[in-house]
Amino acid sequence: MQGESRHQSVSCGWTLPSLLLGIAVTWSWYYRTHVCKKPYLASSRPLRQFLESQCPIVMEKFCPTFWCTGGRLQTIVRVLLVSRPDVSYRNEIIGTEDGGQISLDWSDNNNSSQFLEAASRPTIIFLPGLTGNSRQSYILHLVRQANRDGYRSVVFNNRGFGGEKLLTHRTFCAANTKDLARVVQHISRRLPMSPLLAVGVSLGGMMLLNYLAATGCRSRLHAALVLSTPWNVFVSSASLEQSLNYRLFNRTLITTIRNTVRKYRDVIGKVLDVDYVLQSRSIREFDERYTSVVFGYESCDDYYHHASPYNKLSKIRTPVLCMNAADDPFSPMEGIPLGEASLNPNVALLILAHGGHIGFLEGLFPNHQSYMDRVFKQFVGAVIHHCDKLKAATENEL
């Protein structure tokens, strides 16, 4: 019996602390070797060389929060944990040709010590994502970083989402760039000496890329940065309609959109059957019943074809850096045009292995948007302070 007892003691030698230590060591090894990876950069050689020299973050490993590495977790935890910096805005309402109005939130940064001349202070236009506005945590962090770097910020709120009254039945549309063109024209006329850049997030990135493709050399923007944009709406829609993604993301988004439609029932009801629109149970159903109808597309598929930026890269003539995560449930890898990016000297795609949708969380307790802030800081700084080098890197004929 004593021999049997000793045998059991040896076979059960893994105590709970030692087992946990073994798991921790194994995960630490796996995390360092398989999770923390350098981004993949797809671009022409001259633009790649410019980015590697002026934006070293494109060559650094991205190490996501070790307890939150998956794309869905990164997407959800960002909403729950990321703080909301205190940013003061000055609101301006401008009209549109169709009788609507656009709400712009300005952070003038008049105390900037880097750019003492207000007229020549760089101006950044921020375009939030679907249902977003100037009070989203990711926008607040980017605006705060812009303030620190001495820039002026203007947040372009989609109609009906910036606190202003909706005057027409139209809200947002990723394929329709008239409102953005109106905003760019308004700002450039008011500040003709100010270098003008734009940053688009998610649906805001789609609208920005479509604007760049539609305007070509006439975009009036010095450069652009696009974060977590869905490139192929058909691929993105299919991903969001998967069972788990639908429960986690699609259902929440459509609830917010329905609430907005309900809020402006009187205006929208003059053109559409609001009750029919409110029965939408997914983003695609809403686009079938509302977006494609009020913006004049033949069908939802027709709208998605025009909204998708993936087939328009060849038309872009403005330097643009686009950052996505390979595990983004809103923008799967199969929809990202990596091959096309290397053919246009103005376009660079930065693909991280992890980060989710507008996540990119790092650190033990990710209550700040540090990685996106650093990409923004380095890229915009490179555009502003090394514009001649950027021009030389992107002036090749297509």
C-alpha positions as CSV (number, residue, x, y, z in Angstrom):
1,M,0.0,0.0,0.0
2,Q,2.8,2.4,0.8
3,G,4.3,1.8,-2.7
4,E,1.0,2.5,-4.3
5,S,0.6,5.7,-2.3
6,R,4.0,6.9,-3.4
7,H,3.1,6.1,-7.0
8,Q,-0.1,8.2,-6.8
9,S,1.8,11.1,-5.3
10,V,4.3,11.1,-8.2
11,S,1.6,10.7,-10.9
12,C,-0.4,13.6,-9.3
13,G,2.7,15.8,-8.9
14,W,1.1,18.6,-11.0
15,T,-0.4,20.9,-8.4
16,L,-2.7,23.7,-9.4
17,P,-0.1,26.5,-9.1
18,S,2.4,24.5,-11.2
19,L,-0.3,23.7,-13.7
20,L,-1.2,27.4,-14.0
21,L,2.4,28.4,-14.3
22,G,2.9,25.9,-17.1
23,I,-0.1,27.3,-18.9
24,A,1.2,30.9,-18.4
25,V,4.6,30.0,-19.8
26,T,3.2,28.2,-22.8
27,W,0.8,31.1,-23.6
28,S,3.6,33.6,-23.1
29,W,5.7,31.7,-25.6
30,Y,2.9,31.4,-28.1
31,Y,1.9,35.0,-27.7
32,R,5.5,36.3,-28.4
33,T,6.1,34.0,-31.3
34,H,2.7,33.7,-33.0
35,V,0.5,36.7,-31.9
36,C,2.9,39.6,-31.8
37,K,3.7,40.2,-35.5
38,K,4.9,43.0,-37.8
39,P,2.2,44.4,-40.1
40,Y,2.1,43.5,-43.8
41,L,2.6,46.6,-45.9
42,A,1.2,46.5,-49.5
43,S,2.3,49.5,-51.6
44,S,4.6,50.6,-54.4
45,R,8.3,50.6,-53.5
46,P,8.8,54.5,-53.4
47,L,5.8,54.9,-51.0
48,R,7.0,51.9,-48.9
49,Q,10.4,53.5,-48.5
50,F,8.8,56.8,-47.5
51,L,6.6,55.1,-44.9
52,E,9.4,53.0,-43.5
53,S,11.7,56.0,-43.1
54,Q,9.1,58.5,-41.8
55,C,6.5,56.2,-40.1
56,P,8.6,53.5,-38.4
57,I,5.5,52.1,-36.8
58,V,4.7,50.3,-40.0
59,M,7.8,48.1,-39.3
60,E,7.1,47.5,-35.6
61,K,5.4,44.4,-34.1
62,F,1.9,45.0,-32.9
63,C,1.3,43.3,-29.6
64,P,-2.4,43.2,-28.8
65,T,-3.6,43.0,-25.2
66,F,-2.6,39.5,-24.3
67,W,-5.9,38.6,-22.7
68,C,-7.8,40.1,-25.7
69,T,-6.2,39.0,-29.0
70,G,-9.2,37.9,-31.1
71,G,-10.9,40.2,-33.5
72,R,-14.3,40.0,-32.0
73,L,-13.0,40.6,-28.5
74,Q,-10.9,43.5,-29.6
75,T,-14.0,45.0,-31.2
76,I,-16.2,44.6,-28.1
77,V,-13.6,45.5,-25.4
78,R,-12.8,48.7,-27.2
79,V,-16.4,49.8,-26.8
80,L,-16.5,48.8,-23.1
81,L,-13.1,49.9,-21.8
82,V,-11.6,52.7,-24.0
83,S,-12.0,56.1,-22.2
84,R,-13.6,59.2,-23.6
85,P,-11.2,62.2,-23.4
86,D,-12.7,65.6,-22.6
87,V,-12.7,67.5,-25.9
88,S,-14.4,70.8,-26.4
89,Y,-16.0,71.5,-29.8
90,R,-17.4,74.5,-31.6
91,N,-20.4,73.5,-33.7
92,E,-21.2,74.9,-37.1
93,I,-24.2,74.0,-39.3
94,I,-23.8,74.3,-43.1
95,G,-26.5,73.8,-45.7
96,T,-26.6,71.5,-48.7
97,E,-28.0,71.8,-52.2
98,D,-31.0,69.5,-51.5
99,G,-32.2,71.6,-48.5
100,G,-30.4,69.5,-45.9
101,Q,-27.9,70.5,-43.3
102,I,-24.6,69.1,-42.0
103,S,-23.2,69.4,-38.5
104,L,-19.5,70.2,-38.2
105,D,-17.7,70.0,-34.8
106,W,-14.5,72.1,-34.7
107,S,-11.6,71.9,-32.3
108,D,-9.7,75.0,-33.3
109,N,-6.7,74.5,-31.1
110,N,-6.0,78.2,-30.9
111,N,-3.4,77.6,-28.2
112,S,-1.2,75.6,-30.5
113,S,2.5,76.3,-29.9
114,Q,3.7,74.3,-33.0
115,F,1.7,76.4,-35.6
116,L,1.4,79.9,-34.3
117,E,-0.2,81.2,-37.5
118,A,-3.8,80.1,-37.4
119,A,-4.2,80.6,-41.2
120,S,-1.6,78.0,-42.0
121,R,-2.3,75.5,-39.2
122,P,-3.0,72.1,-40.7
123,T,-6.6,71.0,-40.6
124,I,-7.8,67.4,-40.2
125,I,-11.3,66.3,-41.2
126,F,-12.5,63.3,-39.3
127,L,-15.2,61.0,-40.7
128,P,-16.8,58.7,-38.0
129,G,-18.2,55.3,-38.7
130,L,-21.8,54.0,-39.1
131,T,-24.1,55.7,-36.6
132,G,-21.0,57.5,-35.2
133,N,-20.4,61.2,-34.4
134,S,-17.8,63.5,-32.8
135,R,-18.4,61.9,-29.3
136,Q,-17.3,58.4,-30.2
137,S,-14.3,57.3,-28.1
138,Y,-12.1,56.6,-31.1
139,I,-12.8,60.1,-32.6
140,L,-12.2,61.8,-29.3
141,H,-8.8,60.1,-28.9
142,L,-7.8,61.0,-32.5
143,V,-8.9,64.6,-32.0
144,R,-7.0,64.8,-28.7
145,Q,-3.8,63.6,-30.5
146,A,-4.4,66.1,-33.2
147,N,-4.6,68.9,-30.6
148,R,-1.4,67.7,-29.0
149,D,0.4,67.8,-32.4
150,G,-0.9,71.3,-33.0
151,Y,-3.5,70.6,-35.7
152,R,-7.0,72.0,-36.1
153,S,-9.8,69.3,-36.2
154,V,-13.2,69.2,-37.9
155,V,-15.5,66.3,-37.3
156,F,-18.0,65.7,-40.2
157,N,-21.1,64.2,-38.6
158,N,-23.4,62.3,-40.9
159,R,-26.8,63.9,-41.2
160,G,-29.0,63.2,-38.2
161,F,-26.2,62.0,-36.0
162,G,-24.5,65.2,-35.0
163,G,-27.3,66.7,-32.9
164,E,-28.8,68.8,-35.7
165,K,-32.3,68.4,-37.0
166,L,-32.8,66.2,-40.0
167,L,-34.4,68.4,-42.7
168,T,-34.7,65.9,-45.5
169,H,-35.3,62.1,-45.7
170,R,-31.6,61.4,-46.4
171,T,-29.0,60.5,-43.8
172,F,-25.8,58.6,-44.6
173,C,-24.7,56.7,-47.7
174,A,-21.2,55.3,-48.2
175,A,-21.4,55.7,-52.0
176,N,-22.7,59.3,-52.1
177,T,-19.9,61.7,-51.6
178,K,-21.7,65.0,-52.2
179,D,-21.9,65.9,-48.5
180,L,-18.2,65.3,-48.0
181,A,-17.4,67.3,-51.2
182,R,-19.5,70.1,-49.7
183,V,-17.5,69.9,-46.4
184,V,-14.1,69.9,-48.1
185,Q,-15.1,72.8,-50.3
186,H,-16.4,74.8,-47.3
187,I,-13.3,74.3,-45.2
188,S,-10.8,74.8,-48.1
189,R,-12.5,78.1,-49.0
190,R,-12.5,79.3,-45.4
191,L,-8.9,78.2,-44.8
192,P,-7.1,78.4,-48.2
193,M,-3.6,78.5,-46.6
194,S,-4.2,75.5,-44.3
195,P,-2.9,72.0,-45.4
196,L,-6.0,69.9,-45.4
197,L,-6.0,66.1,-44.6
198,A,-8.8,63.7,-43.8
199,V,-9.2,60.6,-41.6
200,G,-12.0,58.2,-42.2
201,V,-13.0,55.4,-39.8
202,S,-15.1,52.3,-40.9
203,L,-18.0,53.7,-43.1
204,G,-16.3,57.1,-42.9
205,G,-13.3,55.5,-44.6
206,M,-15.5,54.0,-47.3
207,M,-16.9,57.5,-48.0
208,L,-13.4,59.0,-48.0
209,L,-12.0,56.5,-50.4
210,N,-15.0,56.9,-52.7
211,Y,-14.5,60.7,-52.6
212,L,-10.8,60.3,-53.5
213,A,-11.6,58.0,-56.4
214,A,-14.4,60.3,-57.7
215,T,-12.3,63.5,-57.5
216,G,-8.9,62.2,-58.6
217,C,-6.5,65.1,-58.8
218,R,-9.2,67.5,-57.7
219,S,-9.7,66.1,-54.2
220,R,-8.2,69.3,-52.4
221,L,-6.7,66.9,-49.8
222,H,-3.0,66.7,-49.2
223,A,-3.3,63.1,-47.9
224,A,-5.7,60.8,-46.2
225,L,-5.7,58.0,-43.5
226,V,-8.3,55.3,-43.5
227,L,-8.9,53.0,-40.5
228,S,-10.9,49.7,-40.4
229,T,-12.8,50.4,-43.6
230,P,-14.9,47.6,-45.2
231,W,-13.5,47.3,-48.7
232,N,-16.0,44.9,-50.3
233,V,-19.5,45.5,-48.9
234,F,-20.8,42.1,-50.2
235,V,-18.1,40.3,-48.3
236,S,-18.6,42.5,-45.2
237,S,-22.4,42.0,-45.3
238,A,-22.0,38.2,-45.5
239,S,-19.6,38.3,-42.6
240,L,-21.9,40.4,-40.4
241,E,-24.8,38.0,-41.2
242,Q,-23.0,35.0,-39.8
243,S,-24.8,33.8,-36.6
244,L,-22.3,35.0,-34.0
245,N,-21.4,38.3,-35.7
246,Y,-25.1,39.0,-36.2
247,R,-25.8,38.6,-32.5
248,L,-22.7,40.6,-31.4
249,F,-22.7,43.4,-34.0
250,N,-25.4,43.5,-36.7
251,R,-28.3,43.4,-34.3
252,T,-26.9,46.3,-32.2
253,L,-26.1,48.5,-35.1
254,I,-29.6,48.0,-36.7
255,T,-31.2,48.9,-33.4
256,T,-29.3,52.2,-33.3
257,I,-30.3,52.9,-36.9
258,R,-34.0,52.1,-36.3
259,N,-34.0,54.4,-33.3
260,T,-32.7,57.2,-35.6
261,V,-35.3,56.5,-38.2
262,R,-38.0,56.5,-35.5
263,K,-36.7,59.8,-34.2
264,Y,-37.1,61.4,-37.7
265,R,-40.3,59.6,-38.6
266,D,-42.1,62.7,-39.7
267,V,-39.5,63.7,-42.2
268,I,-38.7,60.3,-43.6
269,G,-42.3,59.3,-43.6
270,K,-43.0,61.9,-46.3
271,V,-41.1,59.6,-48.8
272,L,-41.0,56.1,-47.4
273,D,-43.1,53.7,-45.4
274,V,-41.3,54.1,-42.0
275,D,-43.0,51.1,-40.5
276,Y,-41.6,48.9,-43.3
277,V,-38.1,50.3,-42.7
278,L,-38.4,49.8,-39.0
279,Q,-39.0,46.1,-39.6
280,S,-35.4,45.7,-40.8
281,R,-33.5,43.1,-38.8
282,S,-30.1,43.6,-40.4
283,I,-27.9,46.2,-42.0
284,R,-28.6,44.7,-45.4
285,E,-32.4,44.8,-44.9
286,F,-32.1,48.4,-43.9
287,D,-30.1,49.2,-47.0
288,E,-32.6,47.4,-49.2
289,R,-35.6,49.3,-47.7
290,Y,-34.0,52.7,-47.1
291,T,-30.5,53.5,-48.3
292,S,-30.7,52.2,-51.8
293,V,-34.1,53.7,-52.3
294,V,-33.6,57.2,-51.1
295,F,-30.2,57.6,-52.9
296,G,-31.6,56.3,-56.2
297,Y,-29.9,52.9,-56.7
298,E,-31.6,50.2,-58.7
299,S,-31.2,47.7,-55.9
300,C,-29.2,47.0,-52.7
301,D,-26.7,45.1,-54.8
302,D,-26.3,48.1,-57.1
303,Y,-25.7,50.3,-54.0
304,Y,-23.2,47.8,-52.6
305,H,-21.3,47.8,-55.8
306,H,-21.0,51.6,-55.9
307,A,-20.2,51.8,-52.2
308,S,-17.3,49.2,-52.2
309,P,-13.9,51.0,-52.6
310,Y,-12.0,47.8,-53.5
311,N,-12.5,48.3,-57.2
312,K,-11.6,52.0,-57.3
313,L,-8.0,52.2,-56.1
314,S,-6.7,52.9,-59.6
315,K,-8.6,56.2,-59.7
316,I,-7.1,57.6,-56.5
317,R,-4.5,60.4,-56.9
318,T,-4.1,61.5,-53.3
319,P,-1.6,59.7,-50.9
320,V,-3.6,57.5,-48.6
321,L,-2.6,55.0,-45.9
322,C,-5.2,52.4,-45.1
323,M,-5.0,50.2,-42.0
324,N,-7.0,47.0,-41.4
325,A,-6.8,44.0,-39.1
326,A,-6.8,40.5,-40.7
327,D,-9.3,39.4,-38.0
328,D,-11.8,42.3,-38.5
329,P,-15.3,40.8,-38.6
330,F,-16.6,43.8,-40.5
331,S,-13.9,43.6,-43.2
332,P,-12.6,40.1,-43.8
333,M,-9.3,39.6,-45.6
334,E,-10.8,38.2,-48.8
335,G,-12.3,41.6,-49.5
336,I,-9.1,43.6,-49.1
337,P,-7.4,44.5,-52.5
338,L,-3.8,43.9,-51.6
339,G,-2.7,43.3,-55.2
340,E,-4.2,46.5,-56.5
341,A,-2.6,48.6,-53.8
342,S,0.9,47.9,-55.1
343,L,0.0,49.1,-58.5
344,N,-1.0,52.7,-57.4
345,P,1.9,54.8,-56.2
346,N,-0.5,56.8,-54.0
347,V,-2.0,53.9,-52.0
348,A,-0.6,51.8,-49.1
349,L,-2.4,49.1,-47.2
350,L,-1.2,48.3,-43.7
351,I,-2.5,44.9,-42.5
352,L,-2.2,43.8,-38.9
353,A,-2.7,40.2,-37.8
354,H,-4.9,41.3,-35.0
355,G,-6.9,44.3,-34.0
356,G,-10.5,43.6,-34.8
357,H,-12.8,46.5,-36.0
358,I,-11.5,49.9,-34.7
359,G,-9.8,47.9,-31.8
360,F,-6.0,47.7,-32.1
361,L,-5.9,47.5,-28.3
362,E,-2.6,47.0,-26.5
363,G,-1.3,47.0,-22.9
364,L,-2.6,45.3,-19.8
365,F,-5.7,47.5,-19.4
366,P,-6.5,49.1,-22.8
367,N,-8.4,52.2,-21.8
368,H,-6.7,54.3,-24.4
369,Q,-6.5,54.2,-28.2
370,S,-2.7,54.3,-28.3
371,Y,-1.9,52.3,-31.5
372,M,-4.3,54.2,-33.8
373,D,-3.1,57.4,-32.2
374,R,0.5,56.5,-33.0
375,V,-0.3,55.6,-36.6
376,F,-2.2,58.9,-37.0
377,K,0.6,60.9,-35.3
378,Q,3.4,59.5,-37.4
379,F,1.6,59.5,-40.8
380,V,0.1,63.0,-40.5
381,G,3.4,64.3,-39.1
382,A,5.2,62.8,-42.1
383,V,2.8,64.3,-44.6
384,I,3.1,67.8,-42.9
385,H,6.8,67.9,-42.3
386,H,8.1,65.9,-45.3
387,C,5.6,66.8,-48.0
388,D,8.4,67.1,-50.6
389,K,9.6,63.5,-50.0
390,L,6.0,62.3,-50.1
391,K,5.4,64.1,-53.4
392,A,8.5,62.5,-54.9
393,A,7.4,59.1,-53.7
394,T,3.9,59.3,-55.2
395,E,4.5,61.4,-58.4
396,N,5.0,58.3,-60.7
397,E,2.6,58.0,-63.6
398,L,0.0,55.3,-63.3
